[in-house]
Amino acid sequence: MTTNLSLHTFNQGFKWSNHSSSLKRLTAEQRQHFNEQGFLVIPDAFDPVALQPLIEDLDAAESGVDAFLRTQPDRKLFIARADDITFATHLVTRSEHARRFTRSEFFQDVVHDLMGSDIRLYWDQAVYKKPETDQPFPWHQDNGYTFVEPQQYLTCWVALTEATVESGCPWVVPGVHREGTLNHEMTDLGWECFADPPAEAVAAPVPAGGAVIFSSLTPHKTGPNLTLDHVRKAYIIQFAPDGATVIQDQGGSPTRTLCNAPDRQYWILKAGEPVTD
């Protein structure tokens, strides 16, 4: 299935690690499914009513991003496009609701069960896909955008509004995560690891409050939002082991940056214990 895939230049000798520890939230079957398939769907991760204060903060941040995009040539910047798809990043630096949410018991349990005992927040962003956005987001791995070592970290895609196939839910390609980071090519819509998946893709629709959890190495995309009046809102939260570094190629000389920015890459678990402040 994966013999013809092209690997990222920095992907040397990768071997998938099956984390094994006591379980706090997931079942043994769920963890096995994650290790083998590269993803999990948890439809009832959060109470959608309890998410409203968080959504209000994220809506305000997204409104500012959308207003900025409208001032740009062609009303777009990199892969963000006004009226189509917006990205509001590092929300934990300006929203106490977001900060508390990333340290909620759900995430602390999940990273314990799938990653280990010393875990930091790596990245957070709200992604809003507007109605009548007819273009999908390309197949990619999260580690294909920015190469992180160790390559194996965790993405939690939380649906703030219902995410259906029609409105642009995630799709994943099972099993390919075990190859490590693939080579990606830039397209008009973003980085892409392949145009056609090497295995059958699986849709992962979730209700508001549901979560799709997948590896940084799981190829995934989101479909177009073909609805007429439904903004598909997602909050994407990523966690990495303490000591993780970003590797960038600066003219043939790779540089490493430690992922420990104190305002946004803070502890989630330390020595297996939840960190709340």
Buried (B, 14 or more C-beta within 10 A) or exposed (E): EEEEBEBBEBBEEBEBEEBEEEBEBBEEEBBEBBBEBBBBBBEEBBEBEEBEBBBEBBBEBBEEBBEBBEEEEEBBBEBBBBBBBBBBBBBBEBBEBBBEBBBBEBBBBBBBBBBBBBBBBBBBBBBBBBBEBEBBBBBBBBBBBBBBBBBBBBBBBBBBBBBBEBBBBBBBBBBBBBBBBBBBEEEEBBBBBBEEBBEEBBEBBBBBBBBBBBBBBBBBBBBBBBBEEBBBBBBBBBBBBBEBBBBEEEEEEEEEEEBBBEEBBBBBBBEEEBBEE
